[in-house]
Amino acid sequence: MPVISKAALADGKGGFIIDETVMQEPGEDEVIVKMKAAGICHTDHDSLRWGKKLVLGHEGAGVVYKTGRNVKGLIIGDPVILNWATPCGQCFYCKAGNEHICEDNSPVVAGNDGYTPGHARLEGTTWKNKPIERSFNLGTFSEFALVKSSAVVKNSSFKMSHESAAIIGCGVMTGYGSVVNAARVKPGSSVVVLGVGGVGLNVIQGARLSGASLIIAIDISTSRLEMSKQFGATHILKADRADTGLLQAAAHIKKLTGGRGADYAFECTAVPELGAAPLAMIRNAGTAVQVSGIEQEITIDMRLFEWDKVYINPLYGQCRPQVDFPKIVSLYEEGSLLLDEMITRRYALHDLQQAFDDMLQGKNAKGVIVFD
């Protein structure tokens, strides 16, 4: 029988409504997940202006409600975490170990618009009797989500809440993975983190877990800087909005690092004007990491690359969902990685506008929608 689901639907022009959608029976390799919680990300707000109607949301956790006939390893009632960059396992990138940039399934790589035609049945979810896309093939701002089985990772934790599980699938993975998988931060190294919102806090956690000895958090918000200490920052530096390119901050970083600069610097602000800032903060042969997904054209003074500096732009922390999600869960279980503490506020679905407003005003480390 079809499943009726209340959901947040973008109008493509900057607004959204809460209305009912209808989900058909899952296909042979699909799963219907009864959503329990959904994380709220800046990308969700951006998707309001993608020029099309879609079911919002791409971070989430819940329980298996229905499965297709060919789905293996999942049964009804299993707690699961959703992953937005689902690998096909067969393309050039998946075989090379780069599952996060699957050229067949990734909505970013293949579709570049938050949806990959052919990967998820468009007709599987309808609104007013017409098919509607699901953001990143998920659509987690909904009571139920119809997804490919490859987008589902079983959660083995008995003590993790659905709210904490929900934020793993983007913000936590992006921050943690950028440190551990992409930059491969070494023990005893120095790390700078520009912007300590939800992603930046997880960069800090990844650096702490990697054994970094000096972790410097930079932000314009005093409250976020204070919070960063809980997650592992050893030093904090309040940024000045008038500091173009954060060059004054970079000078301070060099003083803290023996005059050379940090070994690693991670940009987590999504501010195009700060795209080159991490290069000014690292030593010769250091590594700058652009975490936040800046896609605008920017101008970089090539002297910032002197000498032997490396600048990388990883997607989604180079996520391998069936490998990395269980690692994150295990770190949470042993008390090494904080998730509960990151959730600043919980919202009902009908309070989504307030959740967006709070996020844009920098009030939350992480806001989460909770379903009944």
Secondary structure as GFF3:
##gff-version 3
##sequence-region A 1 372
A	DSSP	beta_strand	3	10	.	.	.	ID=ss1
A	DSSP	beta_strand	16	23	.	.	.	ID=ss2
A	DSSP	beta_strand	30	39	.	.	.	ID=ss3
A	DSSP	alpha_helix	42	46	.	.	.	ID=ss4
A	DSSP	three_ten_helix	47	49	.	.	.	ID=ss5
A	DSSP	beta_strand	54	55	.	.	.	ID=ss6
A	DSSP	beta_strand	61	67	.	.	.	ID=ss7
A	DSSP	beta_strand	79	82	.	.	.	ID=ss8
A	DSSP	alpha_helix	92	95	.	.	.	ID=ss9
A	DSSP	three_ten_helix	99	101	.	.	.	ID=ss10
A	DSSP	pi_helix	107	111	.	.	.	ID=ss11
A	DSSP	three_ten_helix	122	124	.	.	.	ID=ss12
A	DSSP	beta_strand	125	127	.	.	.	ID=ss13
A	DSSP	beta_strand	130	131	.	.	.	ID=ss14
A	DSSP	beta_strand	133	134	.	.	.	ID=ss15
A	DSSP	three_ten_helix	135	137	.	.	.	ID=ss16
A	DSSP	beta_strand	144	148	.	.	.	ID=ss17
A	DSSP	three_ten_helix	149	151	.	.	.	ID=ss18
A	DSSP	beta_strand	152	154	.	.	.	ID=ss19
A	DSSP	alpha_helix	162	166	.	.	.	ID=ss20
A	DSSP	three_ten_helix	167	169	.	.	.	ID=ss21
A	DSSP	alpha_helix	171	177	.	.	.	ID=ss22
A	DSSP	pi_helix	178	183	.	.	.	ID=ss23
A	DSSP	beta_strand	190	194	.	.	.	ID=ss24
A	DSSP	alpha_helix	198	209	.	.	.	ID=ss25
A	DSSP	beta_strand	214	219	.	.	.	ID=ss26
A	DSSP	alpha_helix	222	231	.	.	.	ID=ss27
A	DSSP	beta_strand	235	238	.	.	.	ID=ss28
A	DSSP	three_ten_helix	244	246	.	.	.	ID=ss29
A	DSSP	alpha_helix	247	256	.	.	.	ID=ss30
A	DSSP	beta_strand	262	267	.	.	.	ID=ss31
A	DSSP	three_ten_helix	272	274	.	.	.	ID=ss32
A	DSSP	alpha_helix	277	281	.	.	.	ID=ss33
A	DSSP	beta_strand	282	290	.	.	.	ID=ss34
A	DSSP	three_ten_helix	302	305	.	.	.	ID=ss35
A	DSSP	beta_strand	310	312	.	.	.	ID=ss36
A	DSSP	three_ten_helix	316	318	.	.	.	ID=ss37
A	DSSP	alpha_helix	321	333	.	.	.	ID=ss38
A	DSSP	three_ten_helix	340	342	.	.	.	ID=ss39
A	DSSP	beta_strand	343	347	.	.	.	ID=ss40
A	DSSP	three_ten_helix	349	351	.	.	.	ID=ss41
A	DSSP	alpha_helix	352	360	.	.	.	ID=ss42
A	DSSP	beta_strand	366	370	.	.	.	ID=ss43
###
